[in-house]
Amino acid sequence: MTQTLKRKFIVTAMIAVTVLLIVLLGVVNVVNAWTTVQDTTRLLDNLVQMEAQGRPERFPDGQPPEGETLPTFPAGEGWDPPDGAPPFQREDGRGRGFMAEVLTENDRLSAVYFTAWLADGTVERTDVSRISSVTADEAAALAAEAFAAGKTEGRADSFRFASRQNAAGETVFVFLENSTRRNAVLRVAALSALAGLGSWLLMLGLVVLLSKKTIAPIAENMERQRQFVTDAGHELKTPLAIIQANTEAMELIAGETKWSRNIKAQTARLTELTRNLLTLARAEEAPALGSLASVDLSALVEKTAQMFQTPMEQKGLTLDGKIAPGLCVRGSEAQLANLCSILFDNAVKYATEGSSLNLTLQGEEKTCALRLENRCDTLPDCPPERLFDRFYRGDSARTQRSGGFGIGLSAAQVITLQHRGRLEAEYPAEDRIAFTVTFPLPTDAG
């Protein structure tokens, strides 16, 4: 039980850590990618605006040559000087003026791009002076392809491009090399993934180290409860046996009365309850590794069915069984026998008189499944999974007509989990209930 609690604690804690790391690193990488895209878009817009208006260059001393003046360009061309702006000169020799939005020197000098000018779809000239990996012919081909596709902006190979009309009516394309920025984003993503994996492994180590101390109070409390049930059960067995014996002796002397019958019935009921509590307490103890062995489940199920032959005959029940031979599982034979007895006892106890029990035991490639189905007068008024809750009974009034305590199926569930199996309940029809136990087959079975 302690190992089960420890495993659940580790799994739960690591799920929380995983979600936190994914969200945190995801936000960081999304913001980084979005910022990179926005910066690239801004730079590309400024470059295409600059190339369309004529590339400005700063005068070495910030002033025009002696004897020259700076004419004012018509409004609307983007050359009205802002307050305090330095003078610029157009490279194409059509005049000098001021740009309304000026690229910083770092942006302009670090940008890797080429420019192409097209008139009526024909590439007039290209400028590849700011890129070494593209020739003039390749630049012309990329620009012509973009123009033919009718795109004013987009992506081509490792470039992002945008276009704009200049004053001469030409279409100016600027292709900005984008692989460096994309690789930077991918580099950040890879580094953050490695950092996240390292953090996850570190947290896993810490959680494993701290898990034992964390669950110690819970495990200790559960162990005390289990020990109390075990001790109380053993202490009750002796006085109940004495009461039963004294009642039978009293009947031999004074004869049987309704009071003596009630005493014997309730004593038998308490004896069964005590036995069930001890069964549940023992079932919660994981089988020791030394007690695990290969168990012939097929033979065990057949033996259990024969044991319940008399109770079935008393209720007029018939058994329709299909048991595949030779199916073996690894576990405790005593515990597995107890599991089969609980399932058969539950089916016989609640089955409609004169009906049939359907039993199947089939094996697949890696698992085997035991299914027991019976007809009942009234289905429990609850979801099937609630039947495994301790002390839960479908009889909400908790009468003693059925003789059940609501412990057996809980013990069956615990035994199944200890053997790495799965126990499920279902209502296949309006008057039928079925229980299916699935066990893994040994890997060395052959």
PyMOL commands that set and color helices and strands:
alter all, ss='L'
color gray80, all
select helices_A, chain A and resi 2-53+105-110+136-148+179-254+258-283+289-291+297-307+309-314+333-350+384-388+408-418
alter helices_A, ss='H'
color red, helices_A
select strands_A, chain A and resi 56-58+88-90+96-97+113-119+122-127+153-156+159-165+171-177+293-296+318-323+328-331+356-363+367-375+422-429+432-440
alter strands_A, ss='S'
color yellow, strands_A
deselect
rebuild
show_as cartoon
